[in-house]
Amino acid sequence: MPAPPPPMFLLPRRGCLIPALVAAICLCVASGATASSGGKKLVIDAPLLTSKVPTNQTIIVSPSGEDHFTSVQKAIDSVPDGNSGWVIVHLRAGVYREKVHVPESKPYIFLRGNGKGRTWIVWNDSSSVNSESATFTIQANNFIAFGISFKNDAPNGPLDEPSNQTVAAMVSGDKVAFYHCAFYSPHNTLFDHRGRHYYESSYIQGAIDFIFGRGQSLFQSCEIFVVEDKRTKIHGSITAQNRESEEDKSGFVFIKGKVYGVGDVYLGRPKGPHSRVVWANTYLSKTIVPEGWTNWSYDDTTDYLLYGEHNCKGPGAKHLRRVSWSKQLKEKDVAGITTIDFIDGKEWLPVYHPDDE
């Protein structure tokens, strides 16, 4: 039986997640950006997010061809340019082998998968230009993704090969949130390019500089998994942040997550003279080398860097041998940085953990 014609916007068909209006009535959650957990640990899931996104317009994508599209990109393309109301693009479980680009002209898209490990967007480009290698690129403002794994599975070439960048996701829009997503690549996994971003309960895997860019980003309860790169004896770095000036609001802040994996790695290395990375209330396994941080290949002064740790635990959190220009931060030093206020989250996030206010 042929698939139904793809109208621009549709309510979910039978078998999809609860429509927004019903979910809003049925779920006992507080109105506004925060959600009450009723004394229990809050789990931000698809029904909760759907209840917070004001729409009843849904496009459905599935590999089987039984729904409106089989291609994620074609579903994105069907959203009108200049769109001003939220649209859900629901990806059923499966592997979508394609490059996907959400252009600046298509804001207010909620890309909803069936769970990381069940819904995949995968491609295999490598390039000397990070942006050209990305499997998934988001340039639009006001974007949400839930329950999707983004992967670049291009093979690793020689380390000094100029076309060795293999980005899984490039995030260039403002007010972009990823909930329960995953990012995989052998090299340069997450290009957190620019804008305010929120990553909640997500998984990021890589070897060298695998979270990089000049985004203003909060990583809440994320798992960072280090993969040893056997092509080099130089330890890799989890982050390579590029904050250019004191006025620049960018920086990477990791709170309440964990770092583990195979091989040795640094927490970060600077790419700009005011680079800023903070790890707070995070479990650091022994994969973190005692020095903690490195300025490898960076020739500028370290006087203006903010590379610090606050209340971290685990064997990798021992700081007796940390480099002299890193900081062990006190509570007063991280006030306003380790909450969603760092990204003005109360103004735009549909939901966040109430203890992060």
C-alpha positions as CSV (number, residue, x, y, z in Angstrom):
1,M,0.0,0.0,0.0
2,P,1.6,3.4,-0.9
3,A,2.5,5.8,1.8
4,P,0.0,8.7,2.4
5,P,0.8,12.0,0.7
6,P,3.1,14.3,2.9
7,P,0.9,17.2,4.0
8,M,2.9,20.1,5.5
9,F,1.8,19.4,9.1
10,L,-0.1,16.5,10.6
11,L,-1.2,15.2,14.0
12,P,0.6,12.0,15.0
13,R,-0.8,8.8,13.6
14,R,-1.7,5.9,15.8
15,G,1.3,4.4,17.6
16,C,3.1,7.8,17.9
17,L,3.8,9.6,21.2
18,I,0.9,11.4,22.9
19,P,-0.1,14.6,21.1
20,A,1.0,17.8,22.8
21,L,-2.5,18.8,24.0
22,V,-3.3,15.4,25.6
23,A,0.1,15.2,27.1
24,A,-0.2,18.6,28.7
25,I,-3.5,17.6,30.3
26,C,-2.4,14.2,31.5
27,L,1.1,14.9,32.8
28,C,1.2,16.3,36.3
29,V,4.0,18.8,35.8
30,A,4.4,22.4,36.8
31,S,3.7,25.1,34.2
32,G,6.6,27.2,32.9
33,A,10.2,26.2,32.3
34,T,10.8,24.0,35.4
35,A,9.1,20.8,36.2
36,S,8.4,19.5,39.7
37,S,9.7,16.0,40.4
38,G,7.4,15.5,43.4
39,G,10.4,14.5,45.6
40,K,11.7,12.1,43.0
41,K,14.5,12.5,40.5
42,L,13.2,14.4,37.5
43,V,13.4,12.4,34.3
44,I,13.1,14.6,31.2
45,D,11.4,12.3,28.6
46,A,9.6,12.8,25.3
47,P,6.1,13.2,26.7
48,L,7.3,15.8,29.2
49,L,9.1,17.8,26.5
50,T,6.2,17.5,24.1
51,S,3.9,18.9,26.8
52,K,6.2,21.9,27.0
53,V,6.4,22.6,23.3
54,P,3.2,24.5,22.2
55,T,2.2,22.7,19.0
56,N,0.0,20.0,17.5
57,Q,1.8,20.0,14.2
58,T,3.8,16.8,13.5
59,I,5.7,15.3,10.6
60,I,6.5,11.6,10.8
61,V,9.6,10.0,9.3
62,S,10.3,6.3,9.2
63,P,12.7,4.0,7.3
64,S,9.8,1.7,6.3
65,G,8.1,4.3,4.1
66,E,4.7,3.9,5.9
67,D,4.7,7.5,7.0
68,H,5.1,10.9,5.5
69,F,8.8,10.7,4.7
70,T,11.7,8.2,4.7
71,S,14.3,11.0,4.7
72,V,15.0,13.3,7.6
73,Q,16.3,16.0,5.3
74,K,13.1,15.9,3.2
75,A,11.0,16.3,6.3
76,I,13.1,19.3,7.4
77,D,12.8,20.8,3.9
78,S,9.0,20.6,4.1
79,V,8.9,23.1,7.0
80,P,8.3,26.6,5.5
81,D,11.1,29.1,5.5
82,G,10.5,31.7,8.2
83,N,8.5,29.2,10.3
84,S,7.4,30.9,13.5
85,G,5.6,28.1,15.3
86,W,7.0,24.9,16.8
87,V,6.9,21.8,14.5
88,I,7.6,18.3,15.7
89,V,9.5,16.1,13.3
90,H,9.2,12.6,14.8
91,L,11.8,10.1,13.7
92,R,10.7,6.5,14.3
93,A,13.4,4.0,15.4
94,G,15.9,3.1,12.7
95,V,19.1,4.3,11.0
96,Y,18.8,7.3,8.7
97,R,22.0,7.2,6.6
98,E,22.2,10.8,5.3
99,K,23.7,14.2,6.0
100,V,21.1,16.5,7.6
101,H,21.2,20.3,7.6
102,V,18.7,22.5,9.4
103,P,19.2,26.0,7.8
104,E,18.9,29.3,9.5
105,S,15.6,29.9,7.7
106,K,13.8,27.0,9.5
107,P,13.6,27.7,13.3
108,Y,11.3,26.2,15.9
109,I,11.8,22.5,15.0
110,F,11.6,19.8,17.6
111,L,13.4,16.7,16.2
112,R,12.1,13.9,18.3
113,G,13.6,10.4,18.1
114,N,12.7,7.2,19.8
115,G,15.8,7.1,22.0
116,K,19.5,7.2,21.6
117,G,20.6,3.8,20.5
118,R,17.3,3.4,18.7
119,T,17.1,6.4,16.3
120,W,20.3,7.2,14.4
121,I,21.5,9.8,11.9
122,V,24.7,8.5,10.4
123,W,27.0,9.6,7.6
124,N,30.7,9.2,6.8
125,D,32.2,12.4,5.4
126,S,35.7,13.6,6.3
127,S,37.2,16.9,5.3
128,S,40.0,19.4,6.0
129,V,37.1,21.8,6.9
130,N,35.1,20.8,10.0
131,S,31.8,22.2,8.9
132,E,31.9,20.3,5.6
133,S,32.4,16.9,7.3
134,A,29.5,17.2,9.8
135,T,26.8,14.5,9.6
136,F,24.3,16.8,11.3
137,T,24.3,20.7,11.1
138,I,21.9,22.9,12.9
139,Q,22.1,26.6,12.0
140,A,18.6,27.6,12.9
141,N,17.7,29.2,16.3
142,N,15.2,27.7,18.6
143,F,15.8,24.0,18.0
144,I,15.3,20.9,20.2
145,A,16.4,17.4,19.7
146,F,15.5,14.4,21.9
147,G,16.5,10.7,21.8
148,I,18.8,10.7,18.7
149,S,22.3,9.4,18.1
150,F,24.4,11.4,15.7
151,K,27.4,9.6,14.2
152,N,30.2,10.2,11.7
153,D,31.6,6.7,10.9
154,A,34.2,7.8,8.4
155,P,37.4,5.7,9.0
156,N,40.4,7.3,10.7
157,G,43.1,8.3,8.2
158,P,46.7,9.2,9.1
159,L,46.8,11.8,11.9
160,D,48.5,14.4,9.8
161,E,46.2,14.0,6.9
162,P,44.6,17.4,6.2
163,S,41.1,15.9,5.5
164,N,41.0,14.1,8.9
165,Q,38.1,16.1,10.4
166,T,35.0,13.9,11.0
167,V,32.4,15.9,12.8
168,A,29.2,14.2,14.1
169,A,27.3,17.4,14.8
170,M,27.9,21.1,14.2
171,V,25.8,23.3,16.4
172,S,25.7,27.0,15.1
173,G,22.2,28.1,16.1
174,D,21.2,30.1,19.2
175,K,18.9,28.6,21.9
176,V,19.5,25.0,20.9
177,A,18.9,22.1,23.3
178,F,19.7,18.4,23.1
179,Y,18.0,16.0,25.5
180,H,19.1,12.3,25.8
181,C,21.1,12.4,22.6
182,A,24.4,10.8,21.7
183,F,27.4,11.9,19.6
184,Y,30.0,9.6,18.0
185,S,33.0,10.1,15.9
186,P,36.6,9.0,15.7
187,H,37.8,12.6,15.6
188,N,36.4,16.1,16.4
189,T,33.0,14.7,17.5
190,L,31.0,17.8,18.6
191,F,31.6,21.1,16.9
192,D,29.9,23.4,19.4
193,H,30.4,26.3,17.0
194,R,28.5,29.3,18.4
195,G,25.3,30.3,20.3
196,R,23.7,29.3,23.6
197,H,23.3,25.5,23.9
198,Y,22.1,23.0,26.5
199,Y,23.0,19.3,26.5
200,E,21.1,17.2,29.0
201,S,21.7,13.5,29.9
202,S,23.6,13.1,26.6
203,Y,26.6,10.9,25.7
204,I,29.6,12.2,23.8
205,Q,32.4,9.9,22.7
206,G,35.7,10.8,21.1
207,A,39.5,10.9,21.3
208,I,41.1,14.3,20.4
209,D,39.6,17.7,20.8
210,F,36.2,16.1,20.6
211,I,34.1,19.0,22.1
212,F,35.4,22.2,20.5
213,G,34.3,25.6,19.2
214,R,33.2,28.9,20.8
215,G,29.7,28.0,22.0
216,Q,28.2,29.2,25.2
217,S,27.1,25.8,26.5
218,L,26.0,23.9,29.5
219,F,26.4,20.2,29.7
220,Q,24.1,18.8,32.4
221,S,24.5,15.2,33.6
222,C,26.3,14.1,30.5
223,E,28.5,11.1,30.0
224,I,31.9,11.8,28.3
225,F,33.6,8.6,27.0
226,V,37.2,8.8,26.0
227,V,38.5,6.5,23.2
228,E,42.2,6.0,22.9
229,D,43.8,7.2,19.7
230,K,46.6,4.8,19.0
231,R,47.9,6.9,16.1
232,T,49.7,9.2,18.4
233,K,51.6,9.2,21.7
234,I,50.3,12.6,22.5
235,H,47.4,12.6,24.9
236,G,44.2,14.0,23.5
237,S,42.0,16.6,25.1
238,I,38.3,16.4,25.7
239,T,37.7,20.1,25.0
240,A,39.3,22.8,22.8
241,Q,37.4,25.9,23.6
242,N,37.9,29.2,21.6
243,R,36.9,32.3,23.6
244,E,38.6,35.3,22.0
245,S,38.0,38.1,24.5
246,E,36.9,39.0,27.9
247,E,33.6,40.4,26.5
248,D,32.9,37.1,24.7
249,K,30.3,35.2,26.7
250,S,31.2,31.8,25.4
251,G,32.5,28.8,27.4
252,F,31.9,25.2,28.2
253,V,30.5,24.3,31.6
254,F,30.0,20.6,32.6
255,I,28.0,19.8,35.7
256,K,27.0,16.6,37.5
257,G,28.2,14.3,34.8
258,K,31.0,11.7,34.5
259,V,34.1,11.2,32.5
260,Y,35.5,7.7,31.8
261,G,36.9,5.6,29.0
262,V,40.1,4.0,27.6
263,G,43.5,5.7,27.6
264,D,44.7,9.0,29.0
265,V,43.3,12.4,28.2
266,Y,43.4,16.0,29.3
267,L,40.3,17.9,30.4
268,G,41.0,20.6,27.8
269,R,43.4,22.8,25.9
270,P,42.9,26.4,24.9
271,K,42.2,27.6,21.3
272,G,41.8,31.3,22.2
273,P,43.4,33.7,24.8
274,H,40.3,33.8,27.0
275,S,39.2,30.2,26.6
276,R,36.8,29.1,29.4
277,V,36.0,25.5,30.5
278,V,34.6,24.5,34.0
279,W,34.0,21.1,35.3
280,A,31.8,21.0,38.4
281,N,30.4,18.2,40.6
282,T,31.6,15.8,38.0
283,Y,33.1,12.3,38.4
284,L,36.5,12.1,36.8
285,S,37.9,8.6,36.3
286,K,41.6,7.8,36.1
287,T,41.5,8.5,32.3
288,I,42.2,12.1,33.3
289,V,46.0,12.6,33.5
290,P,47.4,14.2,36.7
291,E,48.2,17.5,35.0
292,G,44.6,17.9,34.1
293,W,45.1,20.4,31.3
294,T,47.5,21.2,28.5
295,N,48.4,24.2,26.3
296,W,49.9,22.0,23.6
297,S,50.2,23.9,20.2
298,Y,49.0,27.1,21.9
299,D,51.6,29.9,21.9
300,D,49.7,32.7,23.6
301,T,49.7,33.7,27.3
302,T,47.8,31.5,29.8
303,D,47.1,34.5,32.1
304,Y,43.5,35.0,30.9
305,L,42.3,31.5,30.6
306,L,39.6,30.2,33.0
307,Y,40.2,26.4,33.1
308,G,38.9,25.2,36.4
309,E,37.3,22.5,38.5
310,H,34.9,22.7,41.3
311,N,33.9,19.9,43.7
312,C,34.8,17.1,41.3
313,K,35.2,13.5,42.6
314,G,37.0,10.3,41.5
315,P,40.7,9.3,40.9
316,G,41.0,11.8,38.0
317,A,40.0,14.7,40.3
318,K,43.2,14.7,42.3
319,H,44.7,18.1,41.7
320,L,48.1,18.0,43.4
321,R,49.9,17.8,40.0
322,R,47.6,20.1,38.1
323,V,49.2,22.7,35.7
324,S,49.8,26.0,37.4
325,W,47.4,28.0,35.3
326,S,44.4,25.9,36.0
327,K,42.2,26.7,39.0
328,Q,40.4,24.9,41.8
329,L,37.3,27.0,42.1
330,K,35.3,27.8,45.2
331,E,31.5,28.1,45.4
332,K,31.6,31.9,45.0
333,D,33.8,31.5,41.9
334,V,31.2,29.4,40.0
335,A,28.1,31.3,41.1
336,G,26.1,32.1,37.9
337,I,28.3,29.8,35.8
338,T,27.1,26.3,37.0
339,T,23.4,27.0,36.6
340,I,21.2,27.5,33.6
341,D,21.6,31.3,34.1
342,F,24.9,30.9,32.3
343,I,23.0,30.3,29.1
344,D,19.9,32.5,30.1
345,G,18.1,29.2,30.1
346,K,15.0,30.4,32.1
347,E,14.2,32.5,29.1
348,W,14.1,29.8,26.4
349,L,14.5,26.2,27.7
350,P,11.2,24.3,27.6
351,V,12.2,22.2,30.7
352,Y,15.3,21.8,32.9
353,H,16.2,20.3,36.3
354,P,14.7,22.5,39.1
355,D,17.9,22.1,41.2
356,D,19.8,23.9,38.4
357,E,18.1,27.2,38.9
